[in-house]
Amino acid sequence: MSIDLHPNSSRRRFLGLLAGGVALSVPGLSMAKPILINPCRAAIPVRLLDSPWLKQAWAGIAPEQLWDCHVHLAGIGDGGSGIELGPQLSSWLHPLHYAQRLFYMNAGCAHDAPGAVDTAYVARLLNLCDAMPEGFKVMLFAFARFHDSAGQAHPERSAFYVPNAWAAKMAREFPERFEWVASLHPYHATAVDDLRQAIADGARAVKWLPAAQGMDPADAKCDPFYHVLAATGTPLIVHCGEEKAVKGSDTQAFGNPLRLRRALDAGVRVVVAHCATIGKDVDDDGKVRPSFDLFLKVMAEPRAKGLLHGDVSAITLRNRKAAVIRTLLEREDLHECLLHGSDYPLPGILPLISPAALARQGLLPKAAVSDLDTLRQHNPLLFDFVHKRLLNWQGHSFSPAVFATRPFFTGNKL
């Protein structure tokens, strides 16, 4: 593995935070195996670099083709980023979501950097990328506010807001490791113009989270937006199934995979985040079925051919069923439609993924568990890639094509 330390001033500024010890350690933690709090350890131990499991993971993979297509930017708005936190994440009046935010920031190792949380989060992400082979990149998500049906933004009903400008700036300053994904609400009066501008500024895709942002993919108001996406070949990444982390309003049903048919019929390339592997939605016959089953249903329809994809981010979280992972591994006919994504910083939240539990379910080699546990403490991005490469069920594993994501996102045109 090579480490590419680009000698520009912005990079030195960000990585200088790490050199000074910002957000890399939690006082009082020993070297014992952590259970709840991410210890944010830095350099990967030399012995792990020689691990047969890491070598096996990279076999057949071209690092320059591997773009992690599902990575979140986070912060509190203290670094000129323009990031905003809504009431549900910033107030103890919403204890569950407030606690979730603390876990997210701990996972991103930006939890103890007063006055520099936003930059510390990015610095840690750069540090993780620099432990990956040259050519590997992550795709950074902006995140739009909740909008009502008239296209008006409501900050008070928005979980958080990450401006497109911040995501674009990070990709512009660190092009060797970052790409960016815009987040735009299709009901907003300037949505189409904003979309064209985002594409011109290098956005590789657009991200929607309907349950938190309030757009209905089946609404005719999306058609002008779809026209531009289809004409430019820009992918639309949509969270489908239940949304656990953030809420916007009573719009959970907008995450039904069946509601993506309108976009597909318009010729839009659509990526279903997490392959809709959690939650239930209403089927065409009015019966409630697993969202994952509805994702597979749409995937089998003629309209989906060449257009519908799924990313494999978050599929190994504890709240996913082993049967879903087995199905994705066994369905080798789908692998050309699957894309690697980590949902970072979630892999850094230690309780969410258990290599030992996956091994007990017959999905990971038991002998790999110790190395995976150690690797995650140092580099959750690399951990996420390695443990998904090692997933296996009765001889079925993810094809290397799942990890060759770059070609899918490099076809944008105006």
C-alpha positions, 0 to 999 in steps of 0.5 A, spaced: 500 500 500 502 506 498 501 513 502 500 519 498 501 525 502 500 531 497 504 537 499 499 543 498 497 547 504 490 545 505 492 538 506 498 540 511 493 544 515 488 538 515 493 533 517 496 537 521 490 537 526 491 529 526 499 530 527 497 534 533 493 529 536 486 532 535 480 527 535 485 520 535 484 518 542 479 518 547 482 519 554 482 513 559 481 508 554 486 502 554 489 498 549 483 493 551 478 491 545 473 497 545 466 495 545 462 502 545 467 508 544 471 508 537 478 509 540 480 512 533 487 509 533 491 512 527 497 508 523 495 500 522 499 496 525 505 493 521 502 486 522 495 487 519 498 490 513 501 482 512 494 479 514 492 474 509 485 477 510 487 483 507 491 480 501 485 476 500 481 482 500 485 486 495 486 480 490 483 482 483 481 489 485 484 495 481 484 500 487 483 506 482 476 503 480 474 503 487 470 509 489 466 508 496 460 511 493 456 512 500 460 517 505 457 522 509 460 529 511 458 531 518 460 537 523 457 542 527 458 548 523 464 551 527 469 551 521 466 555 516 462 549 512 455 552 513 453 545 516 447 546 520 444 541 526 436 541 527 433 541 533 432 533 533 440 532 533 442 538 537 437 538 543 437 533 549 429 534 548 430 529 543 435 524 547 435 518 542 437 522 536 442 527 540 445 520 542 446 518 535 449 524 533 454 523 539 456 516 536 456 519 529 461 524 531 465 519 535 465 514 529 468 520 525 473 522 530 471 529 531 468 529 538 473 532 542 476 538 537 472 544 540 472 549 535 475 545 529 470 539 529 468 540 522 475 540 519 477 534 524 472 530 521 475 531 514 482 530 517 480 524 519 477 522 513 483 524 509 488 520 514 483 513 513 484 514 505 491 515 505 492 508 508 488 506 502 492 504 495 493 510 491 487 511 486 482 509 492 476 515 493 470 516 497 464 520 494 462 525 499 455 527 500 451 533 501 445 533 505 439 538 503 434 540 508 426 538 509 422 541 504 414 541 504 410 540 498 410 547 495 418 547 495 419 551 501 425 549 506 424 548 513 430 548 517 426 547 524 424 540 521 430 538 518 435 533 522 441 537 519 444 540 513 450 539 509 451 545 503 453 542 496 458 548 497 462 544 502 462 538 499 464 541 492 470 545 496 472 538 499 473 535 493 476 541 489 481 541 495 483 534 495 481 531 488 486 525 489 481 522 495 475 526 494 469 526 489 462 529 491 455 528 491 450 533 491 443 534 495 438 538 492 430 538 493 426 537 486 420 541 489 425 547 490 423 553 485 431 553 482 432 545 483 433 544 475 438 550 475 441 548 481 442 541 478 445 543 472 450 548 476 452 542 481 453 537 475 458 543 472 461 544 478 463 536 478 457 533 482 458 525 480 451 524 483 445 526 487 443 524 494 435 523 496 433 521 503 425 522 502 423 520 509 428 526 512 427 531 506 420 530 504 420 529 496 416 523 493 420 520 487 413 518 484 411 525 484 410 529 477 413 535 480 420 531 480 419 530 472 423 536 470 429 534 475 429 527 472 429 530 465 436 533 467 438 527 470 437 522 464 440 527 459 446 528 463 447 521 465 447 523 472 445 517 477 440 519 483 442 515 489 435 514 494 435 511 501 429 506 500 426 502 506 426 505 513 430 510 515 433 509 522 437 515 523 434 522 521 427 524 520 424 530 517 416 529 517 411 523 516 414 521 509 417 514 511 412 512 505 416 516 500 422 511 501 418 505 498 422 502 492 416 502 488 416 509 487 422 509 483 418 507 477 417 514 475 425 515 475 426 509 471 421 510 466 424 517 465 431 514 463 434 516 470 440 511 473 438 510 480 442 507 486 438 504 491 442 506 498 443 499 502 439 495 497 433 497 501 435 492 506 431 494 512 423 496 513 417 494 510 413 498 505 406 497 501 406 493 495 402 494 489 396 489 492 396 493 498 400 488 502 405 490 506 412 486 505 419 487 506 422 493 502 428 489 500 423 484 496 420 490 493 427 492 491 428 485 488 421 486 484 423 492 481 430 490 479 426 484 475 422 489 471 424 491 464 424 498 466 430 497 471 434 494 466 441 498 465 438 503 470 437 500 477 442 499 481 443 498 489 449 500 494 451 495 499 452 500 504 450 498 511 447 491 509 452 488 515 449 492 520 446 488 526 439 490 524 439 487 518 437 480 517 443 474 515 438 472 510 438 478 506 446 478 506 445 471 503 440 473 498 445 478 495 451 474 495 447 468 492 444 472 487 450 473 482 446 475 477 445 482 481 452 483 482 453 487 476 448 492 479 451 492 486 456 498 488 460 498 494 459 503 499 461 504 506 455 509 509 461 512 513 462 514 519 457 508 521 462 502 520 466 506 526 460 505 531 463 499 534 456 496 536 453 496 529 457 491 526 459 484 529 464 480 525 464 475 530 456 475 529 457 474 522 462 469 523 457 465 527 452 466 521 457 462 517 458 469 513 465 470 515 471 466 516 472 465 524 479 466 523 479 473 520 474 476 526 480 478 530 484 482 524 477 485 522 476 487 530 483 490 530 483 493 523 476 497 525 479 501 531 484 503 526 481 504 519 473 503 519 473 505 511 478 499 510 475 495 515 468 496 511 471 494 504 475 488 507 469 485 511 465 485 505 470 482 500 470 476 505 463 475 506 461 468 503 455 464 503 456 457 501 461 459 496 458 465 494 461 472 495 461 478 492 464 479 485 470 484 484 465 488 479 461 490 485 467 494 487 469 497 481 464 503 482 468 508 478 466 507 471 458 508 474 460 515 476 464 518 471 459 518 465 456 525 467 455 530 461 452 536 460 
